[in-house]
Amino acid sequence: MEEEPRRRIRALHTDSTVTVYQAYSPAIGATAGRDGRWPPAWKRDRMTWIKPSFLWMMYRSGWAGKEGQETVLAVEISREGFEWALRHACLSQHVRGFHTDRATWQRELRRSPARVQWDPERDLRLRPLPYRSLQLGLAGEASRRYADEWTVAISDVTPLAREIHALVRGGEPDAARRLLPREEPYPEVDGLLDRVRAPSRGGEERRAAPGV
């Protein structure tokens, strides 16, 4: 069996779209899920973090149980937009030996409309796995494009999250696993992750990205 790479995008995707996850309070999430678009209350001027990993979203939101994250959304966005964000992103942390120096990384961070953080992927019991999952933070131009150009569809998957969680708690992991979104390696063409896939190093950060 092929060993899972330390950093690779795994996502539910089609020829034209990729699905990412976010969690919000019902005031925003329920409205977006019902209407299939972002409501006026969704702030385009703040950084928003999107996650291609369903189980990482479950870890972040506590299976849709944390305050302000009670509604989990599956957001289908264009692959063109997703890849634009990756090509214009920088790492959210300075990595010695990958970046020229801290000052150069800080300048890059300030001018980049997107940033990437790699966090341990999770299993059904939300325990960390030895490989990492992508988080993509969007700000400024990227955030506006995400809301107004890239979003194809928005679905409320909170019931699915709760159903899977109930099966896990009930000792039925195989049944729970069958309900998971089918996340497969995302095609990486033309150096898609060259700017954001630093080599592995000891003592990597395990903190969650801010926001939802």
C-alpha positions in Angstrom: 0.0 0.0 0.0 1.3 3.4 -0.9 2.3 5.5 2.1 0.2 8.6 2.6 2.3 11.8 1.9 2.9 14.0 4.8 1.0 16.9 3.1 -1.5 16.4 0.4 -4.9 17.8 -0.4 -7.7 15.3 0.0 -11.1 16.5 -1.1 -14.4 15.7 -2.5 -14.1 17.1 -6.0 -15.5 16.9 -9.6 -14.0 18.0 -12.9 -15.0 21.6 -12.2 -15.6 21.9 -8.4 -14.1 21.1 -5.0 -16.0 20.9 -1.7 -14.8 22.7 1.4 -16.3 23.0 4.8 -17.0 25.8 7.2 -19.1 26.1 10.4 -21.1 29.0 11.6 -23.8 30.1 14.0 -27.3 29.2 12.8 -27.9 32.9 12.1 -25.5 32.7 9.2 -25.2 29.0 8.5 -28.8 28.1 8.4 -29.5 31.1 6.0 -26.7 30.2 3.7 -27.6 26.5 3.6 -31.3 27.4 2.9 -30.6 29.9 0.2 -27.5 28.4 -1.3 -25.6 31.7 -1.2 -23.9 33.9 1.4 -26.3 36.3 3.3 -25.6 40.0 3.7 -24.4 39.3 7.3 -21.4 37.3 5.9 -18.5 39.6 6.2 -16.4 39.8 3.0 -13.8 42.0 4.7 -12.6 39.4 7.3 -10.4 36.3 6.8 -12.4 33.1 6.4 -10.9 29.6 6.7 -12.0 26.8 4.4 -11.3 23.1 5.0 -11.5 20.3 2.4 -11.4 17.7 5.1 -14.8 16.8 6.6 -13.3 15.1 9.7 -11.0 18.1 10.4 -14.1 20.3 10.3 -15.7 17.9 12.8 -12.7 18.2 15.0 -12.7 22.0 14.8 -16.5 22.3 15.4 -16.8 19.5 17.9 -19.2 17.7 15.7 -21.2 20.9 15.3 -21.4 21.3 19.0 -19.2 24.3 19.7 -20.8 27.7 20.3 -20.9 29.7 17.1 -20.2 26.5 15.0 -23.5 24.7 15.3 -24.2 24.7 11.5 -21.8 22.9 9.3 -21.8 23.9 5.6 -20.5 22.1 2.6 -19.4 24.7 0.1 -18.9 23.7 -3.5 -16.5 26.1 -5.2 -14.9 26.3 -8.6 -11.6 24.5 -9.0 -10.4 27.5 -10.9 -10.9 29.7 -7.8 -9.5 27.1 -5.4 -6.3 26.9 -7.4 -6.1 30.6 -7.8 -6.1 30.9 -4.0 -3.4 28.3 -3.6 -1.2 29.9 -6.2 -1.5 33.2 -4.5 -1.1 31.9 -0.9 1.8 31.8 1.5 2.3 29.7 4.6 0.7 31.0 7.8 4.0 30.4 9.7 7.6 31.1 9.1 9.6 28.0 8.3 13.4 28.2 8.6 15.1 26.9 5.5 12.0 27.2 3.4 11.6 31.0 3.6 14.6 33.1 2.9 14.2 34.8 6.3 11.5 35.9 8.7 11.3 39.5 7.2 10.8 38.1 3.7 8.1 35.8 4.9 6.3 38.6 6.8 6.3 40.8 3.6 4.9 37.8 1.7 2.2 37.3 4.4 1.1 40.9 4.2 0.6 41.0 0.5 -0.9 37.5 0.0 -4.7 37.3 -0.3 -4.6 33.7 1.0 -2.6 31.6 3.5 -2.2 27.9 4.1 -1.8 26.0 7.3 -1.3 22.2 7.5 -2.8 20.5 10.6 -2.9 16.8 11.5 -5.7 15.0 9.8 -8.2 13.3 12.1 -9.8 9.8 12.3 -13.4 9.1 13.1 -12.7 9.6 16.8 -11.0 12.9 15.9 -7.6 11.6 17.0 -4.6 13.0 15.0 -3.2 11.0 12.1 0.5 11.1 11.0 -0.3 13.1 7.9 -1.7 16.6 7.5 -4.8 18.3 6.2 -5.0 21.6 4.4 -6.6 24.7 5.7 -6.9 27.7 3.4 -7.4 31.2 4.8 -8.9 33.7 2.4 -8.7 37.5 2.9 -9.2 40.6 0.9 -9.6 39.9 -2.8 -9.7 36.1 -2.2 -12.5 36.4 0.3 -14.6 38.5 -2.0 -14.0 36.2 -4.9 -14.9 33.2 -2.8 -18.2 34.7 -1.9 -19.2 36.4 -5.2 -17.5 34.3 -7.9 -16.2 30.9 -6.7 -19.1 29.6 -4.7 -21.3 27.3 -6.8 -23.5 25.8 -4.1 -23.9 25.7 -0.3 -25.5 22.8 1.6 -26.2 22.4 5.3 -24.6 19.1 6.3 -25.2 19.4 10.0 -27.7 16.5 10.0 -25.0 14.3 8.3 -22.5 15.4 10.9 -24.8 14.4 13.7 -25.7 11.1 12.1 -22.1 10.1 11.7 -21.3 11.2 15.3 -24.2 9.1 16.6 -22.8 6.1 14.8 -19.3 6.6 16.2 -20.6 7.0 19.7 -22.8 3.9 19.2 -19.8 1.8 18.3 -20.6 1.5 14.6 -17.5 2.9 12.9 -18.0 1.0 9.7 -21.5 2.4 9.2 -20.1 5.9 10.1 -17.3 5.5 7.6 -19.7 4.7 4.8 -21.4 8.0 5.3 -18.2 10.1 5.0 -17.8 12.3 1.9 -15.5 10.5 -0.6 -12.3 12.6 -0.3 -9.6 11.6 -2.8 -6.2 13.2 -3.6 -6.7 16.4 -5.4 -4.7 16.7 -8.7 -1.6 18.8 -8.2 -0.5 20.3 -11.5 2.2 22.8 -12.5 3.6 23.2 -9.0 0.3 24.0 -7.4 1.7 23.7 -3.8 5.2 24.8 -4.4 4.7 28.0 -2.4 3.0 26.3 0.6 4.3 22.8 1.1 7.4 23.2 3.2 9.5 20.1 4.1 8.6 18.3 7.3 10.4 19.4 10.4 10.3 18.5 14.0 8.1 20.3 16.5 5.5 21.5 13.9 2.7 23.6 15.1 -0.6 21.7 16.0 -2.7 24.7 16.7 -6.0 25.2 14.9 -6.4 28.1 12.5 -8.3 31.0 13.9 -11.9 31.6 12.9 -14.1 29.1 11.2 
